[in-house]
Amino acid sequence: MPSLFTRIIQGEIPCYTLGENEHCFSFLDIRPLVKGHALVVPKREIDYLFDVPDELLSEMMLFSKRMALAIRKVVPCQRIGVSVIGLEVPHAHIHLVPLQRMDDLNFSNPRLSFTEEEYQNLAAEISAAFSAVR
């Protein structure tokens, strides 16, 4: 059975897409810790990040770096935090979280929600910035 993220990548479940290439896909977390919280996943369904083949893992990290630069251009923050937990969905993924303070990366914090229009506008801005980052 395909994972939730595979179904998102295949377009079966809607998302707020930020960018993609041949191997990676990024979208906004719909239950974000902070505004701009995004996920980067491999298009190939692999459960555990450290089971991802080296070449694809390298691609994911370079893609994440580019996405982090795009998010930082759109969402005011000191840094983009990176977290890999991987317990909630059996598909390798990297969380990119804009940080103003250390506690912004605490997954025990209450999750935020935004309007459909706010998600769409944010995704469009980050997507445009991602296209401009090289």
GIBELGI-V181745 format. One record per residue. RES is the residue in three letters. OMEGA is omega as a letter, one per 20 degrees, with the letter a starting at -180 (999 if undefined). Layout:
# GIBELGI-V181745
RES;OMEGA
RES;OMEGA
This chain:
# GIBELGI-V181745
MET;a
PRO;r
SER;r
LEU;a
PHE;r
THR;r
ARG;r
ILE;a
ILE;a
GLN;r
GLY;r
GLU;r
ILE;a
PRO;r
CYS;r
TYR;a
THR;r
LEU;a
GLY;r
GLU;r
ASN;a
GLU;a
HIS;a
CYS;a
PHE;r
SER;a
PHE;r
LEU;r
ASP;a
ILE;r
ARG;a
PRO;r
LEU;r
VAL;r
LYS;r
GLY;r
HIS;a
ALA;r
LEU;r
VAL;a
VAL;r
PRO;r
LYS;r
ARG;a
GLU;r
ILE;a
ASP;a
TYR;a
LEU;a
PHE;r
ASP;r
VAL;r
PRO;a
ASP;a
GLU;r
LEU;r
LEU;r
SER;r
GLU;r
MET;a
MET;r
LEU;r
PHE;r
SER;r
LYS;r
ARG;r
MET;r
ALA;r
LEU;r
ALA;r
ILE;a
ARG;r
LYS;a
VAL;a
VAL;r
PRO;r
CYS;r
GLN;a
ARG;r
ILE;r
GLY;a
VAL;r
SER;r
VAL;r
ILE;r
GLY;r
LEU;a
GLU;r
VAL;a
PRO;r
HIS;a
ALA;r
HIS;r
ILE;r
HIS;r
LEU;a
VAL;r
PRO;a
LEU;r
GLN;a
ARG;a
MET;a
ASP;r
ASP;a
LEU;r
ASN;a
PHE;r
SER;r
ASN;r
PRO;r
ARG;r
LEU;r
SER;a
PHE;r
THR;r
GLU;a
GLU;r
GLU;r
TYR;a
GLN;a
ASN;r
LEU;r
ALA;a
ALA;r
GLU;a
ILE;r
SER;r
ALA;r
ALA;r
PHE;r
SER;a
ALA;a
VAL;r
ARG;999
